[in-house]
Amino acid sequence: MFDKVVRFVLENVGKNFSTNSIVKFLKGQGRSINPETVYNYLDWLERAFVIYRCNRYDIQGKNVLKTQEKYYLADSSLKYALMGYNPTSAASMLENIVYLELCRRGYEVYTGKDDTREIDFVGVRQNDKIYIQVCRQLPENSDREIGNLKLIKDNYPKYVLTLDETAIGTDDGIIIEDIRDWLER
């Protein structure tokens, strides 16, 4: 059963989920497991430095939430080694890279929740805070990445990190930067 939980985590890197969603998924496959066992498996994976838990942060209430966390891999090659390369996972792997880099830079990293909107990352370091959205390509006429950041009413830096070189610049104070350049800073 442990291998099924690991596979679920690998397939859902960077997505919000709970132990109950894993239990539900496994029950759909005809497997029976209780939430406490799943929680223990996730805890063991964290203690072994295979995965990192990224808690949700309520931007309006300025507090850490206890549900619907995300998990990131300590080494993304683990996913490719166990599951092979899948081009549709590139966006979640970019998010994984940004998560690890924010940790390396000394930030406490959260996934942001602002009402019904999601911010990929809220980085907090002493009195410093940054907001980051990550996308492979900035969708045309889409307000998800930039629009979510525009609705945050504080003066902390806001970034959209992308591989889309044609989108680089600023939009109403939001910095749109090539992820490779951001990583080199």
Protein Blocks (a to p, Z undefined) as FASTA:
>chain_A
ZZmmmmmmmmmgoiacdfklmmmmmmmnopacdfklmmmmmmmmmmnomaccdddddfkl
opacfehiacddfblklmmmmnopafklmmmmmmmmmmmmmmmnopacddddehjaccfb
acdehjbccdddddfbdcehiaklmmmmmmpccfbdcddddfblklgcceehiacddfkl
mmmZZ
